[in-house]
Amino acid sequence: MSSRMVITPLHTGRAGRRAGLLLLLFIWTALGLHAEDGSRLWLRGDMPKDITLKIDPTMPDDDGYRISGRTVTARTQLGLLYGRYALLRGEQGESHPYFKLRILNHWDNLDGSIERGYAGKSIFWDLTSDKKEPAVINRERIERYAEANASIGINGTVLNNVNASPKMLTRPYINKVKEIADILRPWGIRVYLSVNFGSPKALGDLPTADPLNKRVQQWWQRKAKEIYQLIPDFGGFLVKANSEGQPGPFDYGRTHADGANMLADALKPYGGIVMWRSFVYGAKHKGEDRVMQAVSEFAELDGQFRPNVILQSKNGPLDFQPREPYAPIFDQMQHTPQMAELQITQEYLGQSVHLVYLAPMWKEFFSFVSPSRLTGIAGVANIGKDRNWCGHHFAQANWYAFGRLAWNPSLSSRQIAEEWWRQTFSPSGETAGQEVASTTPLSAEGKLAVGLLLRSREACVDYMMPLGLHHIFKFDHHYGPEPDGFKAHYPLEWCPVYYHQADTLAVGFDRTQATGSGATAQYREPYRSQYENLSTCPERYLLWFHHVPWTYRMLSGRTLWEEMQYRYQRGVSEVEDFVRIWQQLKPCIDDQRWQEVDAKLQKQLRNAREWQQVCTDYFRQFAEPK
């Protein structure tokens, strides 16, 4: 960040304050400082200059750091870099990354579009390409992206969509990947690529992509060699296979292990890894409850994968819903390295419109799946070309929270929110050229803002899908409510009516062993028994696991139908309060960001009211039949 001047008031009294303000205005104008547009993220404070940096070869070799006063000590240069940013946010003491792999997954397409991206076009790929050669990259933008990631400890990035184009592995695009890798490398960030499993065939090089075919194996070996000759520290491949129409080993009667191991063998000489996604449905176990299909396809393969294969699984067993129980595949795979996939971009949580802080969701997941069982953590990035990077100023908090939890999953949602607020929204003069002490008490307005963040995810669950309701979004774009959604020409597992199962007697999906799909059997104890029994199932997952009578008495004393109506109203009331709180904060926030957030909150409130109206009107026909 460029250095900026700090103004120390020299006068007291009205005249002195007026003179000081005029001087400050003059200096701001002279320096050409622009309005706050969010482009500087949480890096608005300049890096302090009076820091002592020391190398200590006796420290663990994991890029951790130790901070004492204004001295940063680390074993590596990258550790010193991480430590400088930690000092900027006020840290003291020793810190080491919990996860070795802390990776962003960009679902960016080569034409510049982003699947489930809501903040503009790709920062890596460009629509202006002539379709023969990838367009020129914006080096400055990628450097700023790299700094932001380094400041929170992210050390890897997958540059393209898991629904990968085979063109990604052609020489023009590999050359472009090298350019990007060269920019990211000084910031400690390795590049990875999503690959299309059918690439040898799709590119016309071979008549097959069978992983047990020698010529296919040799094709991938040559491709790996080509990549590593240009990018010696290339990280490896991310693969989505045999899901949602993507090619994979099933096309040739092979297993996921056959496919993953073939790629792993090609990467092994160079130290590369294969991140093989478990998000699979509709290929081998058609008709089975969708939330069960990952375990059905992978459990029997546990222990059959190469050591450099990591199974990458979403936090929940369905698809990044506002609330899901944890994915039971984390229980089932005892002999296969695993990493969790979290979604930072809010596909099912209001996208770039709704203010929803996701750290509480991810902490909920870690309360069931111990971080000690994971090799790494991946986050589907919410980054695009918008000036504020994320489409919503508060969505930056989710990028920040992902990085901080990837470094230290024991941090609390509140601690991360306070860090982010101090660095992102505190007045410019308080952060220019100095660190933001994490021990400094929050101001009154800071407490209000952090409280808003901490309440936001639960509010979203309430006004969208309370009590375990799930996947009742409008088809395909997943933004608004459509509880009556049904398309006869699509499989039932794509239709909202399949998931809520509402009738005049009850609502919810029966996943019990006794009478339902049997999904509860995939969980370890005590959760298997807890979820199986209606009386012990947590109410937040109730309609996920049970088909519950409308008259069922809840812990509040209300019936299920009364509780559902109460939760929808509570969610709307929370967003009404968010709007009111933001109005209170107006004197404390720069005008541009205040206006832009206010506009988003007003739309979020309209959306919340729509969710409440549409869902309660729809379910009323079953709960209160005439």
N, C-alpha and C positions, 0 to 999 in steps of 0.2 A: 504494500500500500504506500502511496506517496505520503511524505511527511507533511504535517499540518501544524500551524502555529496555535499555541495555547495562550489565551488572553487571561491575565491575572488582574482583577479590578484594583485600581490604584486610588479611587476616589470614593467618598461616601456622600450621602445626601442626594436630593433630587437632581441637582445640577450635575453632580459627579456621575450619577447613574446614567443620566441622559448623554453626557459626554462619552461615557464608556460604551453605551449602545451604539452611538454614532461611529465611534472608532471601530467597534466590532463589525458593524455593517460595512464600513469602508474596506476593512481588511478582507472580509468575505468576498466583496465585489472584486477586489484586486486579485485575489487568488482564484477567482472564477469558480467558486464552489457552487454546484448545482443543487436544485431542489432534491429532497429525499424521494427517490423512486424505487427503493428496495434493491437496486442493483448491487449494492455493497454487502448485502446479506448481513451476517453477524460480524463482519470484518470492518466495521466503521471506525474502530479505534486503531490508530497506527501502532506498529510494532515498536515497543520501547527500545531505545538505542543503548541505554546504559546497563546491558546485561553481560554477565560473564558466562562464557560457554566452555565446558571442560569435557574431554574424552576420558572415560574410565573403563579400561579393558576388562575389569573384573566384574562389571555389571552383566546381568543376563543378556544373551544375544537375541533380543526380541524387539528391539527398537523402543524400549521403555525409557524412562527418564526419571531424574531426581531433581527437585527444585528446593533450594534453600535460600530464602531471601530473594536476591536477584541473580543467583547463580544457577544455571541449568547444567546438569551433568548427565551424560549418556554414554553408552558404549559405541554408538554409531552416529554418523552425521544425521541420519533420518530421525534418530531419537532426539537429537538436539533441536531439530526442526519442530517435532511434535511438542517438545518441552517449551519452546518459545511461545507457541500458541496457548499452551496450558497456562503459562505465566500471564499471558494477556487476559485470560478469563479468571485469573486470581488464584490459581492452584498453588499449593505448597506440598512438599513431601514427595514420595516415590510412587510411580504409577507405571503399570505394564499392561499391554493389550491382552484381553482375555481370549479373544478369538484370533487365530492366525490369519484367517481369510475374512476380510471385511469389505464386501464387494457390492457395488451398485450394478444392477441389471437394467440396461437401457433397452426398452422395446422399440427402438428406432428402426425405421425402414430406410432402404437406400434411396427412396424418392424424397426423403425429408419428413415424411409423415411419422407420427408416433402412435402406435397402438396403445390405447388407454392413456394417452398423454393429453394434458389439458393446459399446457403452458406454452403453446406455440410449436414451431417446427424443431427438428433435430439440431443440436449444436454440432453434430459430427457430419451429417449427410445433408445434401441440399437439393431442393426441387429444381434448381437452375441447371442441374447436370444435363449434358447433351445425350445422356443415356448410354454413352460409350465409355466415358471416363467420369469418375466421381469429381464433383466440383471442388474448387479451391476451398480449403478450410480457413476459418477465422482463428488465427493463432492466438490473438489476444483473448478472445472469449474462452478458448480452451485452457489457456494459462490461468485465467481467473477461476474457472471451474476446478482446475487442479489445486489451486491454493485453498479454495473453500473445502475441498475434500481432505486435503492434508491437515487443515486446521482442526478437524474432528477425527482424524486417524483412519480415514478410509484408504485402503491400499490396493484396490482393484476395481476395474470397470469392464463390464461386457458392453461392447460398442453397438450391438445390433439386436434386433428382435428375436425372441425364441422361435417365432414363426419365420425361420430364416430363409432368405433368398440364396439359392446356390451361387449366384453371382458374387457373394461375399468372398468366396474362395478363389476368384479369378485374380490374375496378377495386378490389374489396375487398382482393385480394391485392397489387396494386400499391401501394395505400395502406400496407399493412403493410411492404412492402419499403422504402417511404420512411421509415417509423419506424426500421427497422433501419439504413438508410443514414445517418440523422441521428446515430445512436449511434456508428457505426463511423467516420464522417468525421474527427472530431478525432484519431483514432489513425492516420490516413493509409491507411485501408482503403476501397477502392471495392467496390461490390456489382455482381455479375453475375447473370444468370438463365439457367438451362437452359430452352430452349423446345421445345415440341412442334411439329415442322414442319407438322403438319396442323391447327394451331390454328384458322385461319379457317373451315375446314370443320367441325371437331369442335365448335366453339362455336356452330355454326348460323348464322354470319354470311354464309357463301358456300357454294355447292355444290361448290367445288373448292379445292385448295391448290396448284395448278399454278404453279410459280415464274415461268413466262413469261406467265401471265395478268395483264392490266393491273389488274383489280380486286383480285387477290391482292397484287400489288405495292403498290397503294394502301392496302390493309388494313394491311400491315406498316409502311408509312410513317406512317400515322395512329397505329398502336400505338407506334412509336418516339417520335413527337412527344408522345404522352400520357405516356410514361414520363419523358422528359427534362424535361417541364414540372414534374414533381414531384421528379425526382432529376437535377439538372443534370450531376453528375459520374458518372452511371451508366456502368458499364464496357462492357457489351455482352452478347452472347448466346453460350452454349455449346450445341452442337447434336449430338445423336446421331440419325442419320437412316439409314433402310434397313439396320438391323442389329437382330437379335433381335426382329423384328416391329414395330419403330418405323416410323412413316410417313416418307416422304422423297421426293426428286425422282424416283426410279425409278418411283414409282407413276404418274407421268405421262409416262414415257419421256424424262425429262430426266437430266442428269448431276449429280454432286456439285457441280461448278463452277456450274451453273445455280442450284442451290439456295442455295449459300453466297453467291454474288454478289448474288442478290436481297435477302437479308438485309443484306449489307454495304452495299448502296446505301441501304437505309432508315436505317442507323446512321451513315453517313458524315458527314452534315451536323453531327452532334453529337460527332464524334470517337470513336465507339464501334467495337468490334471484334467479329468473329465467330470463335469458336474452334470449328472444325469437326472432329469426332473421326473418326479413320481406323479405329476399331474397328468393322469391318464384316465380316460373313460371312453366308452363307446366303441372300443376296438375288440377286446377279447372277452369281456364280461358284459355284453349288452343285456339290458333288462335288469341287471342287478342294481340295487340302491347305489346311486352314484358315489355317496360318501364312503362306500366300502371297497370300491374298485382298486384303489391304490394298494391296499393291503392284499387284496386277492391276487394281484399281479406280481407283487414283489416279495411277499413273505417267504415263499418257497425258494426264493433265490438268495436269501440271506447267507452270506459267507462265500458266495460264488463270484463276487466281483474282484477285480484286481485292486491292489492296495491304493493305486492312484485314481480310483473311481470314488466319487462322493455322491451319495443320493441326496438330491435337493428337493425338499418337500415344503409345501405351503403350510403356514401355521395352523390352518384349519383343514378339515377333510373335504370341503366343498369348493369355495372360490372367493376368498377375501371378503366375506360378508361382514356387516357391521359388528356382529358377534357370532362366533362359532366356538364349539368346544375344540380342544386341541386335536390335531390329527393323530389317530392311533398308530399310524405307521412309525411314529417315533418310539412307540412301545414295542413294536413287532420286530424291528431290524436291530438285532443285538450284535451282529458281527460285520456290519457294513458302516463305514464312516458316513455321517449324515450332516447336512447343513439345513438351516431353516430359511425359507423364502418368505419375506414380509413384503407387503405392497405399500410403498410410500405414496404413490399417486392414488388418489382416493376414488378408484373406479366405482365402488359401491357406497361411498360415503359422501356424496355430494360433489365429487370431483373438485374442480378449482373454484367452486362457488361457496361451498359450506366450510365454515370454520370448524374443523374437527381435529383435535390434537391426538395423535395416535400412540404416544408413549404408553398410556394406560392400557391400551389393547395389547401391546407387545409385552408389557410387564405381566399381564394376565396370562399370556401364553407361557412365559418363563416360570410362572408359579406352578405349572403342570409339567413342563419339559425342562429339566435342569440344563442350564448352559453347559455343564460339564460333559454332557452327552453329545455335544455338537462340535464339529470340526471348524465350522465357520457360519457366517450369516450373510444372506444376500437380501438386498432391498430393491424392489422395482422402482426405478427412479421417477421422480415427478418434475424433472428438469427439462426446460425448453428455451426457446429464444426470447420469450417475454423479458422485458426489462427487469422484472423482479424475479426471474428465473423459474418461478413455480406457479404463476397464474394468480396466486393469492398470497398476500404478504405473510399471513399466518401459516400458510403451507410450508414456508421455509423452516418452521419449527420442527416439522416432521423429517425433513432431510437432516437437520441438525440432530434430532433425537435418535435417528437411526445410527448415525456415526458415533454418538456418545455411548449408546447401548452396545454397539459392536465392540467398542473399546472396553467398556465396563458395564456389564448387564446388571450389576447390583445397584447402580445409580437409581434414584427414585424419579418418578415422573415429575414431581415438584421441583427437585433439584435441577433437572435438565431444563424445565420451563423457566425457572428463575435465571439460569445462566443465559439462556437464549434471549429472554426479555431484556436483561441488562445490556447485552452486547448489541441488540438489534433496535431497541426503541428508546433507550435512555438518551437524554439530550446530548447533542453532538459535543458540546463543550466538556461534558463529563468523561468522554471516552477518547478524546483526541490526544494521542501521544502518551496514554497511560493505560495500565491494565484496569479491568473492572473487578474489584475485589469480591470474591464469592462470599466473604463473610460480612460484607456491608449489608445492613438491613435494607429490605426493599422499601421503597417509598410507598405511600398510600395508593398511588395510581398503579404502581407495579404489582402490589398485592391484588388489586382488582383484576388486572389483566391476567395474572397467573391463575387466579381463581377461575376466570372465564375459560382458560385453556383446560384446566383440570376437569371442569364440568362438561366440556363440549362433546366428548365421545359418548358418554352415557345419555346425554340429551339426544344425540343422533339416533342411538338405538331406540330410544323411547318414541320419537316421532316417525321412525321408519318401520322397525320390526321388533317390537318388544316381546319379552317372554319366550324367546326362542323361535319366533317366526323368522323365515329366511327365504331369500331368492324370490321375492314378489315384486321385482323391478320390471319396468317396461323392457320389452324385448330388445336385445342386442346392445343398446347404448347404456343400459343399467343406471339411468338417472332418476326418473320419476316412478311413481307407484303404478302397478298394474296387477292387483291381486286376482283379477278375473282372467288373466292372460292364458290363452290356450290356442295353439296352432296345430290343427290336425295333421298337417304334413311334416311336423317336426316330432322328434322323439319326446315322450312325456317329460324326460329329465331336463328339457329346455323350457318347460312351461310352469309358471307360478302355481297353477292349481294343483300340480303334482306335489308341491312342497307343503302347502298348508292343509290340503285334504279336508277343507271345511264342508260340513253338512249340518243338518238341523240338530244333530245330537252333540257334535264335538268338533274340535279343530286341532290340527297338529299332525306331525308325521310319526307314526308308530315305528320305532326302530328297536323295540325290545326283542329279546329272544323268544319270549313266551307267545307273542301274538303278532309281531311285526317283522321287519326286515332282518333283524338279528345284528344290527350294527353295534349294539352295546357289547357284544362278545369280543369285539376287537380291542377293547380297552383293558388295561391292567387293573387289578384290584388296588384300592377299594372303589375305583370309579366305575368298573363294570357293574357291580351290584348297586352302587348308588344311582347310576343313570337308569338301570333296569326298573327300579321301583318308583312308581309315581309319587309316593309319599316322601321319598328321600332325594329325588332328583332336584337339583337347584332350580329355582324358578327362572333364572336367567336362561336356562337351557330346556325349559319344560316342554315347549311345543316343538323343539328339535327332536326329542326322543319319544314323545307321547302324543296320542290322540286323546285330547282331554275334554270332558263334558263342559259345556258352557256354564253349567251350574256348580262346577267344582269350586270348593271353598279354598281361597288362597290364604297365605300367612297373614295378610292384612285384614282378613275377615270378609273381604269382598269376594264375589263370585269371579270366575275367570273372565266373563264378559265385562263385568264392572271394572275389573283390574285392567283389562286391555284398554278400555275407554279412558281410564284414569292415566295410564302410562302415555297414551297418545297426547292427552291434554298437557301432561307434565312436560313432555318434550317441547311442545309449542311454547309453553310458559317460560321454559328455560331460554329459548331463543329470543323471546320478547325481552327477557332480562339482559341478554347479551347486547341487544340493541341499546337498551337503556344505559348499560355500563359504558359502552363505547361512546355514547353521547357525553357522559361524564368525563371521559378521558380526552375529549377534544382539545382543551387548552394545553394538554401535555404532549400532543403528537403533532408532527409537521403536517401541514395542510394536505399535501398530495396523498400521503399514505392514509391519513384519516379519512379523506373523501373516498378513496378507493376501497378501503375496508368497509366503510359504512354502506356503500352501494352493494357490496357482496352480502353483508348482513341483512340488509333489507330484502334481498332476493331469497336468502336462506329462510327468512321468516315466512315469506310467501310460499316457498316450497314446503316448509314444515306444516303450515296450515293445509296445504293441498294433500300431503300425505295423511294427515289426520282425517280430513273430510272424506277422501276417497276410500281409505281403508275401513273406517268405522261405518260408512254407508254400505260398503260391500259386505262386511261381516255381519251387519245388523240383520240382513235378510235371512241368515242362518240362526243367529242367536235369538232373534225376536220374530220368528215366523208369524205371519198374520193368519 
